[in-house]
């Protein structure tokens, strides 16, 4: 019984980390394609749909800063009402918040 409680507690505690690592991995793939697009076109795309062969099958969102087209944001949900966000200007992840 104690072993079952410990296993369940470990899964509940560690599971969010695994999901976050997977989402960051997928976001890193998108970032690489965004940088490749930027290198070829001199700007970031308005939408991820502008990048050929990019398949986004998940809840990763993209937004280019329209005031500064050299800046974009990627984010995904980490729980109820919280997100983890990548800022291309600072090249850092922020969150969850």
C-alpha angles and dihedrals in degrees: 000000000000090000091053091051091050092049093049091047091050092050092049091047098044101035096080090054092055092050091048092050091051092049092049089050091052091045090051089056090051091047090054090053091046091053091047090051090048091051092051098042105026093238141057118262121260089228136014086240087072090069112085117227093014111135115192108188100164148052098286111128129201132200129174115213104244093200091054112024089191090070129071138169132218121191143165136187118265098182142322106340097344131107139185112222135196117211113201092199094061092024090224139120119238125193167312091249 
